[in-house]
Amino acid sequence: MSNTEESKDFEVRSLDAMCVNESHLQHKWYHNLKYMAVGIAFGIVFVKAEIISWFRIQEMFRFQSFHMYGVIGSAVVVGIISVWAIKKFKIKTIYGEKIEFHPRTFNKGQIIGGLLFGLGWAITGACPGPLYAQIGSGATVISVTLISAIAGTWVYGLLRDKLPH
Amino acid sequence: MIEFIKQPWPWYIAGPLIGLTVPALLILGNKNFGISSSLRHICAACIPAKIPFFQYDWKKEIWNLFFVGGITAGGFLAMAFLENPEPMVVTAELKSELSSYGITDYNNLVPTQIMNWESLFSLRGLLMMIGGGFMIGFGTRYAGGCTSGHSIMGLSTLQWPSLIATCCFMAGGILMANFILPLILSL
């Protein structure tokens, strides 16, 4: 890949910090299995705490139950403490790499896209993670919802230059 | 013990476990917790169609696809071995509202009476499953993240754009659940 292509790639990715991969190491494919293990644990929690339930999401958005607020709120508290500890004690990755954080920049997408995603979250009763877990739990029709979400992402990519950011 | 685990887990167990995903992914390999980006990687891998947004080395991000593959497998394992035999306990308010739309079955986490293969081609099913999915995919990428990327990872690293995004997720959800979804469910 040439330098210009690389810098363009970074520019495209910088608006979207979720896609910045911090590790600079090259590994064999099976090193990815550890992320699969984290995913399995995560998926089990999703099902057992009924986070993938359409009904729990309806309760949340109607302010009828504390459950989902408790889940997200306590997850954020644990996340904040963990990130603080990683920075404070300069904790490294298991490969000895420095853990890097990238600041996110504000753009209008967080408002417009955020509202759109919120609409979709309440209607399907799922955000992207639960979509995967719902399919795994046997709700096969949700694979159509997932394909539609992939299509939505693709259309966003297509129209990206024409949208306000 | 297994009977105990099969019960629904309370928020104060599940929330901290989800929060621990943030340091787990960072320590395992400097990965930022985020799920909606997997949708982008699938586009980049399968249908990039010369769109600049999908021209990047998706293989470098393949860990994310292993991660969501794991979530799918976790969903399967939890149902196969740890399924709660009881119907879901839902608040009476929601039950009475949903019964007016004919939703009375609480045996599944997904409302199977309205989300099934037969209803996919009804107007209601089309709006909920295909329309809803499209808004998730378009909205999360436009916002640059979803509940995991913004609301958990972003807030954990004290990013104010993520706080704005989270507030907008909630605003959109409240609007849909209270004002628009009742109209769709009545179809």
Interface residues (C-beta under 8 A of the other chain):
Chain A: M1 E5 K8 D9 V12 R13 L15 D16 A17 M18 C19 V20 N21 E22 S23 L25 H27 W29 H31 N32 L33 K34 Y35 M36 A37 V38 G39 I40 A41 F42 G43 I44 V45 F46 V47 K48 A49 E50 I51 I52 S53 W54 F55 I57 Q58 E59 M60 F61 R62 Q64 S65 F66 H67 M68 Y69 G70 V71 I72 G73 S74 A75 V76 V77 V78 G79 I80 S82 V83 A85 I86 I91 K92 T93 I94 Y95 E97 I99 E100 F101 P103 R104 T105 F106 N107 G109 Q110 I111 I112 G113 G114 L115 L116 F117 G118 L119 G120 W121 A122 I123 T124 G125 A126 C127 P128 G129 L131 Y132 A133 Q134 I135 G136 S137 G138 A139 T140 V141 I142 V144 T145 L146 I147 S148 A149 I150 A151 G152 T153 W154 V155 Y156 G157 L158 R160 L163
Chain B: I5 P8 W9 P10 W11 Y12 I13 A14 G15 P16 L17 I18 G19 L20 T21 V22 P23 A24 L25 L26 I27 L28 G29 N30 K31 N32 G34 I35 S36 S37 S38 L39 R40 H41 I42 C43 I47 A49 I51 P52 F53 F54 Q55 Y56 D57 K60 E61 I62 W63 N64 F66 F67 V68 G69 G70 I71 T72 A73 G74 G75 F76 L77 A78 M79 L82 N84 M88 V90 T91 E93 L94 L98 Y106 N108 L109 V110 P111 T112 M115 N116 W117 L120 L127 M128 M129 I130 G131 G132 G133 F134 M135 I136 G137 F138 G139 T140 R141 Y142 A143 G144 G145 C146 T147 S148 G149 H150 S151 I152 M153 G154 L155 S156 T157 L158 Q159 W160 P161 S162 I164 A165 T166 C167 C168 F169 M170 A171 G172 G173 I174 L175 M176 A177 N178 I180 L181 I184
